[in-house]
Amino acid sequence: MTYLVAIDGFRFNLEDGGRLIVRFSGAEPLPRVYCETIMEIGRWSYWMRVES
């Protein structure tokens, strides 16, 4: 982890450029977890996002 932001949840910036975000849903009493990373294929880079 390289950086932590805690405004309306927690965002962990990871060393490889990815992010892990944990926050509560605005409509439901449930936590939301997002994992974002960069995937490189050839010379193109793509953002991938997984949420639960």
PDB file of N, CA, C and O in Angstrom:
ATOM      1  N   MET A   1       0.847  -1.168   0.000  1.00  0.00           N
ATOM      2  CA  MET A   1       0.000   0.000   0.000  1.00  0.00           C
ATOM      3  C   MET A   1       0.894   1.233   0.000  1.00  0.00           C
ATOM      4  O   MET A   1       1.830   1.336   0.793  1.00  0.00           O
ATOM      5  N   THR A   2       0.598   2.153  -0.886  1.00  0.00           N
ATOM      6  CA  THR A   2       1.404   3.360  -0.964  1.00  0.00           C
ATOM      7  C   THR A   2       0.695   4.589  -0.408  1.00  0.00           C
ATOM      8  O   THR A   2       1.346   5.566  -0.039  1.00  0.00           O
ATOM      9  N   TYR A   3      -0.657   4.546  -0.345  1.00  0.00           N
ATOM     10  CA  TYR A   3      -1.387   5.736   0.085  1.00  0.00           C
ATOM     11  C   TYR A   3      -2.786   5.330   0.527  1.00  0.00           C
ATOM     12  O   TYR A   3      -3.366   4.400  -0.035  1.00  0.00           O
ATOM     13  N   LEU A   4      -3.334   6.017   1.527  1.00  0.00           N
ATOM     14  CA  LEU A   4      -4.675   5.741   2.042  1.00  0.00           C
ATOM     15  C   LEU A   4      -5.478   7.025   2.035  1.00  0.00           C
ATOM     16  O   LEU A   4      -5.020   8.046   2.547  1.00  0.00           O
ATOM     17  N   VAL A   5      -6.671   6.988   1.460  1.00  0.00           N
ATOM     18  CA  VAL A   5      -7.590   8.122   1.454  1.00  0.00           C
ATOM     19  C   VAL A   5      -8.843   7.685   2.202  1.00  0.00           C
ATOM     20  O   VAL A   5      -9.406   6.635   1.895  1.00  0.00           O
ATOM     21  N   ALA A   6      -9.291   8.477   3.185  1.00  0.00           N
ATOM     22  CA  ALA A   6     -10.475   8.119   3.978  1.00  0.00           C
ATOM     23  C   ALA A   6     -11.425   9.308   4.037  1.00  0.00           C
ATOM     24  O   ALA A   6     -11.409  10.067   5.006  1.00  0.00           O
ATOM     25  N   ILE A   7     -12.256   9.476   3.004  1.00  0.00           N
ATOM     26  CA  ILE A   7     -13.222  10.576   2.982  1.00  0.00           C
ATOM     27  C   ILE A   7     -14.622  10.013   3.233  1.00  0.00           C
ATOM     28  O   ILE A   7     -15.190  10.266   4.295  1.00  0.00           O
ATOM     29  N   ASP A   8     -15.192   9.264   2.299  1.00  0.00           N
ATOM     30  CA  ASP A   8     -16.487   8.622   2.515  1.00  0.00           C
ATOM     31  C   ASP A   8     -16.348   7.106   2.534  1.00  0.00           C
ATOM     32  O   ASP A   8     -17.331   6.383   2.375  1.00  0.00           O
ATOM     33  N   GLY A   9     -15.153   6.642   2.723  1.00  0.00           N
ATOM     34  CA  GLY A   9     -14.805   5.229   2.771  1.00  0.00           C
ATOM     35  C   GLY A   9     -13.291   5.151   2.845  1.00  0.00           C
ATOM     36  O   GLY A   9     -12.641   6.099   3.287  1.00  0.00           O
ATOM     37  N   PHE A  10     -12.735   4.055   2.425  1.00  0.00           N
ATOM     38  CA  PHE A  10     -11.290   3.893   2.426  1.00  0.00           C
ATOM     39  C   PHE A  10     -10.828   3.506   1.037  1.00  0.00           C
ATOM     40  O   PHE A  10     -11.380   2.591   0.426  1.00  0.00           O
ATOM     41  N   ARG A  11      -9.820   4.197   0.536  1.00  0.00           N
ATOM     42  CA  ARG A  11      -9.201   3.850  -0.743  1.00  0.00           C
ATOM     43  C   ARG A  11      -7.729   3.583  -0.483  1.00  0.00           C
ATOM     44  O   ARG A  11      -7.000   4.448   0.001  1.00  0.00           O
ATOM     45  N   PHE A  12      -7.312   2.386  -0.810  1.00  0.00           N
ATOM     46  CA  PHE A  12      -5.926   1.978  -0.652  1.00  0.00           C
ATOM     47  C   PHE A  12      -5.277   1.992  -2.033  1.00  0.00           C
ATOM     48  O   PHE A  12      -5.665   1.208  -2.900  1.00  0.00           O
ATOM     49  N   ASN A  13      -4.314   2.850  -2.249  1.00  0.00           N
ATOM     50  CA  ASN A  13      -3.545   2.853  -3.496  1.00  0.00           C
ATOM     51  C   ASN A  13      -2.419   1.846  -3.352  1.00  0.00           C
ATOM     52  O   ASN A  13      -1.634   1.914  -2.407  1.00  0.00           O
ATOM     53  N   LEU A  14      -2.342   0.918  -4.283  1.00  0.00           N
ATOM     54  CA  LEU A  14      -1.365  -0.161  -4.211  1.00  0.00           C
ATOM     55  C   LEU A  14      -0.132   0.157  -5.044  1.00  0.00           C
ATOM     56  O   LEU A  14      -0.169   1.018  -5.922  1.00  0.00           O
ATOM     57  N   GLU A  15       0.947  -0.539  -4.763  1.00  0.00           N
ATOM     58  CA  GLU A  15       2.224  -0.267  -5.421  1.00  0.00           C
ATOM     59  C   GLU A  15       2.193  -0.494  -6.926  1.00  0.00           C
ATOM     60  O   GLU A  15       2.917   0.174  -7.664  1.00  0.00           O
ATOM     61  N   ASP A  16       1.363  -1.426  -7.395  1.00  0.00           N
ATOM     62  CA  ASP A  16       1.322  -1.729  -8.830  1.00  0.00           C
ATOM     63  C   ASP A  16       0.368  -0.821  -9.603  1.00  0.00           C
ATOM     64  O   ASP A  16       0.122  -1.058 -10.786  1.00  0.00           O
ATOM     65  N   GLY A  17      -0.170   0.210  -8.959  1.00  0.00           N
ATOM     66  CA  GLY A  17      -1.082   1.134  -9.620  1.00  0.00           C
ATOM     67  C   GLY A  17      -2.549   0.809  -9.408  1.00  0.00           C
ATOM     68  O   GLY A  17      -3.414   1.594  -9.796  1.00  0.00           O
ATOM     69  N   GLY A  18      -2.846  -0.328  -8.802  1.00  0.00           N
ATOM     70  CA  GLY A  18      -4.225  -0.713  -8.531  1.00  0.00           C
ATOM     71  C   GLY A  18      -4.770  -0.010  -7.303  1.00  0.00           C
ATOM     72  O   GLY A  18      -4.038   0.659  -6.574  1.00  0.00           O
ATOM     73  N   ARG A  19      -6.072  -0.170  -7.085  1.00  0.00           N
ATOM     74  CA  ARG A  19      -6.724   0.443  -5.929  1.00  0.00           C
ATOM     75  C   ARG A  19      -7.708  -0.549  -5.316  1.00  0.00           C
ATOM     76  O   ARG A  19      -8.319  -1.351  -6.023  1.00  0.00           O
ATOM     77  N   LEU A  20      -7.853  -0.485  -4.001  1.00  0.00           N
ATOM     78  CA  LEU A  20      -8.859  -1.235  -3.272  1.00  0.00           C
ATOM     79  C   LEU A  20      -9.713  -0.210  -2.558  1.00  0.00           C
ATOM     80  O   LEU A  20      -9.197   0.595  -1.782  1.00  0.00           O
ATOM     81  N   ILE A  21     -11.030  -0.226  -2.810  1.00  0.00           N
ATOM     82  CA  ILE A  21     -11.939   0.763  -2.248  1.00  0.00           C
ATOM     83  C   ILE A  21     -12.979   0.041  -1.412  1.00  0.00           C
ATOM     84  O   ILE A  21     -13.600  -0.913  -1.881  1.00  0.00           O
ATOM     85  N   VAL A  22     -13.177   0.489  -0.168  1.00  0.00           N
ATOM     86  CA  VAL A  22     -14.181  -0.067   0.733  1.00  0.00           C
ATOM     87  C   VAL A  22     -15.019   1.096   1.243  1.00  0.00           C
ATOM     88  O   VAL A  22     -14.486   2.047   1.814  1.00  0.00           O
ATOM     89  N   ARG A  23     -16.340   1.019   1.036  1.00  0.00           N
ATOM     90  CA  ARG A  23     -17.235   2.074   1.509  1.00  0.00           C
ATOM     91  C   ARG A  23     -18.616   1.487   1.723  1.00  0.00           C
ATOM     92  O   ARG A  23     -18.905   0.384   1.258  1.00  0.00           O
ATOM     93  N   PHE A  24     -19.473   2.217   2.424  1.00  0.00           N
ATOM     94  CA  PHE A  24     -20.843   1.783   2.615  1.00  0.00           C
ATOM     95  C   PHE A  24     -21.707   2.273   1.463  1.00  0.00           C
ATOM     96  O   PHE A  24     -21.488   3.354   0.915  1.00  0.00           O
ATOM     97  N   SER A  25     -22.698   1.453   1.106  1.00  0.00           N
ATOM     98  CA  SER A  25     -23.622   1.809   0.053  1.00  0.00           C
ATOM     99  C   SER A  25     -24.487   2.979   0.501  1.00  0.00           C
ATOM    100  O   SER A  25     -24.811   3.096   1.683  1.00  0.00           O
ATOM    101  N   GLY A  26     -24.862   3.843  -0.433  1.00  0.00           N
ATOM    102  CA  GLY A  26     -25.718   4.969  -0.088  1.00  0.00           C
ATOM    103  C   GLY A  26     -27.183   4.582   0.019  1.00  0.00           C
ATOM    104  O   GLY A  26     -27.952   5.278   0.681  1.00  0.00           O
ATOM    105  N   ALA A  27     -27.591   3.480  -0.619  1.00  0.00           N
ATOM    106  CA  ALA A  27     -28.995   3.090  -0.645  1.00  0.00           C
ATOM    107  C   ALA A  27     -29.306   1.906   0.271  1.00  0.00           C
ATOM    108  O   ALA A  27     -30.453   1.716   0.676  1.00  0.00           O
ATOM    109  N   GLU A  28     -28.292   1.116   0.594  1.00  0.00           N
ATOM    110  CA  GLU A  28     -28.499  -0.088   1.401  1.00  0.00           C
ATOM    111  C   GLU A  28     -27.493  -0.106   2.543  1.00  0.00           C
ATOM    112  O   GLU A  28     -26.413   0.472   2.417  1.00  0.00           O
ATOM    113  N   PRO A  29     -27.819  -0.750   3.641  1.00  0.00           N
ATOM    114  CA  PRO A  29     -26.862  -0.832   4.756  1.00  0.00           C
ATOM    115  C   PRO A  29     -25.826  -1.939   4.541  1.00  0.00           C
ATOM    116  O   PRO A  29     -25.661  -2.822   5.382  1.00  0.00           O
ATOM    117  N   LEU A  30     -25.138  -1.876   3.408  1.00  0.00           N
ATOM    118  CA  LEU A  30     -24.164  -2.893   3.043  1.00  0.00           C
ATOM    119  C   LEU A  30     -22.831  -2.252   2.698  1.00  0.00           C
ATOM    120  O   LEU A  30     -22.796  -1.161   2.128  1.00  0.00           O
ATOM    121  N   PRO A  31     -21.733  -2.917   3.039  1.00  0.00           N
ATOM    122  CA  PRO A  31     -20.434  -2.409   2.577  1.00  0.00           C
ATOM    123  C   PRO A  31     -20.214  -2.771   1.111  1.00  0.00           C
ATOM    124  O   PRO A  31     -20.647  -3.831   0.659  1.00  0.00           O
ATOM    125  N   ARG A  32     -19.557  -1.912   0.385  1.00  0.00           N
ATOM    126  CA  ARG A  32     -19.185  -2.154  -1.012  1.00  0.00           C
ATOM    127  C   ARG A  32     -17.674  -2.270  -1.076  1.00  0.00           C
ATOM    128  O   ARG A  32     -16.956  -1.496  -0.442  1.00  0.00           O
ATOM    129  N   VAL A  33     -17.196  -3.229  -1.837  1.00  0.00           N
ATOM    130  CA  VAL A  33     -15.760  -3.445  -2.000  1.00  0.00           C
ATOM    131  C   VAL A  33     -15.467  -3.434  -3.486  1.00  0.00           C
ATOM    132  O   VAL A  33     -16.079  -4.178  -4.252  1.00  0.00           O
ATOM    133  N   TYR A  34     -14.528  -2.586  -3.896  1.00  0.00           N
ATOM    134  CA  TYR A  34     -14.124  -2.471  -5.288  1.00  0.00           C
ATOM    135  C   TYR A  34     -12.624  -2.733  -5.374  1.00  0.00           C
ATOM    136  O   TYR A  34     -11.852  -2.261  -4.539  1.00  0.00           O
ATOM    137  N   CYS A  35     -12.229  -3.478  -6.375  1.00  0.00           N
ATOM    138  CA  CYS A  35     -10.815  -3.717  -6.644  1.00  0.00           C
ATOM    139  C   CYS A  35     -10.564  -3.286  -8.080  1.00  0.00           C
ATOM    140  O   CYS A  35     -11.188  -3.814  -9.000  1.00  0.00           O
ATOM    141  N   GLU A  36      -9.671  -2.345  -8.282  1.00  0.00           N
ATOM    142  CA  GLU A  36      -9.359  -1.846  -9.618  1.00  0.00           C
ATOM    143  C   GLU A  36      -7.875  -2.057  -9.893  1.00  0.00           C
ATOM    144  O   GLU A  36      -7.031  -1.841  -9.023  1.00  0.00           O
ATOM    145  N   THR A  37      -7.576  -2.479 -11.100  1.00  0.00           N
ATOM    146  CA  THR A  37      -6.187  -2.679 -11.473  1.00  0.00           C
ATOM    147  C   THR A  37      -6.010  -2.382 -12.960  1.00  0.00           C
ATOM    148  O   THR A  37      -6.986  -2.289 -13.705  1.00  0.00           O
ATOM    149  N   ILE A  38      -4.785  -2.239 -13.372  1.00  0.00           N
ATOM    150  CA  ILE A  38      -4.450  -2.010 -14.778  1.00  0.00           C
ATOM    151  C   ILE A  38      -3.906  -3.307 -15.352  1.00  0.00           C
ATOM    152  O   ILE A  38      -2.998  -3.920 -14.790  1.00  0.00           O
ATOM    153  N   MET A  39      -4.477  -3.718 -16.485  1.00  0.00           N
ATOM    154  CA  MET A  39      -4.018  -4.916 -17.164  1.00  0.00           C
ATOM    155  C   MET A  39      -3.429  -4.495 -18.507  1.00  0.00           C
ATOM    156  O   MET A  39      -4.088  -3.802 -19.282  1.00  0.00           O
ATOM    157  N   GLU A  40      -2.210  -4.903 -18.781  1.00  0.00           N
ATOM    158  CA  GLU A  40      -1.563  -4.551 -20.036  1.00  0.00           C
ATOM    159  C   GLU A  40      -1.593  -5.737 -20.991  1.00  0.00           C
ATOM    160  O   GLU A  40      -1.174  -6.843 -20.647  1.00  0.00           O
ATOM    161  N   ILE A  41      -2.092  -5.489 -22.188  1.00  0.00           N
ATOM    162  CA  ILE A  41      -2.095  -6.491 -23.248  1.00  0.00           C
ATOM    163  C   ILE A  41      -1.390  -5.859 -24.440  1.00  0.00           C
ATOM    164  O   ILE A  41      -1.900  -4.932 -25.069  1.00  0.00           O
ATOM    165  N   GLY A  42      -0.223  -6.377 -24.729  1.00  0.00           N
ATOM    166  CA  GLY A  42       0.577  -5.775 -25.794  1.00  0.00           C
ATOM    167  C   GLY A  42       0.973  -4.359 -25.393  1.00  0.00           C
ATOM    168  O   GLY A  42       1.554  -4.151 -24.328  1.00  0.00           O
ATOM    169  N   ARG A  43       0.662  -3.399 -26.233  1.00  0.00           N
ATOM    170  CA  ARG A  43       0.991  -2.019 -25.888  1.00  0.00           C
ATOM    171  C   ARG A  43      -0.213  -1.243 -25.379  1.00  0.00           C
ATOM    172  O   ARG A  43      -0.132  -0.030 -25.187  1.00  0.00           O
ATOM    173  N   TRP A  44      -1.345  -1.936 -25.156  1.00  0.00           N
ATOM    174  CA  TRP A  44      -2.566  -1.301 -24.657  1.00  0.00           C
ATOM    175  C   TRP A  44      -2.741  -1.583 -23.170  1.00  0.00           C
ATOM    176  O   TRP A  44      -2.407  -2.670 -22.698  1.00  0.00           O
ATOM    177  N   SER A  45      -3.253  -0.627 -22.449  1.00  0.00           N
ATOM    178  CA  SER A  45      -3.552  -0.795 -21.031  1.00  0.00           C
ATOM    179  C   SER A  45      -5.058  -0.658 -20.820  1.00  0.00           C
ATOM    180  O   SER A  45      -5.704   0.208 -21.409  1.00  0.00           O
ATOM    181  N   TYR A  46      -5.599  -1.519 -19.978  1.00  0.00           N
ATOM    182  CA  TYR A  46      -7.023  -1.531 -19.694  1.00  0.00           C
ATOM    183  C   TYR A  46      -7.249  -1.470 -18.187  1.00  0.00           C
ATOM    184  O   TYR A  46      -6.513  -2.091 -17.420  1.00  0.00           O
ATOM    185  N   TRP A  47      -8.263  -0.725 -17.764  1.00  0.00           N
ATOM    186  CA  TRP A  47      -8.689  -0.736 -16.363  1.00  0.00           C
ATOM    187  C   TRP A  47      -9.663  -1.876 -16.181  1.00  0.00           C
ATOM    188  O   TRP A  47     -10.583  -2.041 -16.983  1.00  0.00           O
ATOM    189  N   MET A  48      -9.477  -2.658 -15.148  1.00  0.00           N
ATOM    190  CA  MET A  48     -10.425  -3.706 -14.799  1.00  0.00           C
ATOM    191  C   MET A  48     -10.988  -3.387 -13.424  1.00  0.00           C
ATOM    192  O   MET A  48     -10.255  -2.963 -12.530  1.00  0.00           O
ATOM    193  N   ARG A  49     -12.291  -3.591 -13.253  1.00  0.00           N
ATOM    194  CA  ARG A  49     -12.925  -3.321 -11.977  1.00  0.00           C
ATOM    195  C   ARG A  49     -13.792  -4.490 -11.568  1.00  0.00           C
ATOM    196  O   ARG A  49     -14.612  -4.971 -12.350  1.00  0.00           O
ATOM    197  N   VAL A  50     -13.611  -4.941 -10.349  1.00  0.00           N
ATOM    198  CA  VAL A  50     -14.424  -6.003  -9.766  1.00  0.00           C
ATOM    199  C   VAL A  50     -15.083  -5.414  -8.530  1.00  0.00           C
ATOM    200  O   VAL A  50     -14.420  -4.794  -7.699  1.00  0.00           O
ATOM    201  N   GLU A  51     -16.396  -5.610  -8.414  1.00  0.00           N
ATOM    202  CA  GLU A  51     -17.077  -5.084  -7.227  1.00  0.00           C
ATOM    203  C   GLU A  51     -17.985  -6.139  -6.645  1.00  0.00           C
ATOM    204  O   GLU A  51     -18.475  -7.030  -7.339  1.00  0.00           O
ATOM    205  N   SER A  52     -18.197  -6.012  -5.338  1.00  0.00           N
ATOM    206  CA  SER A  52     -19.111  -6.918  -4.650  1.00  0.00           C
ATOM    207  C   SER A  52     -19.852  -6.176  -3.574  1.00  0.00           C
ATOM    208  O   SER A  52     -20.675  -6.765  -2.874  1.00  0.00           O
TER     209      SER A  52
END
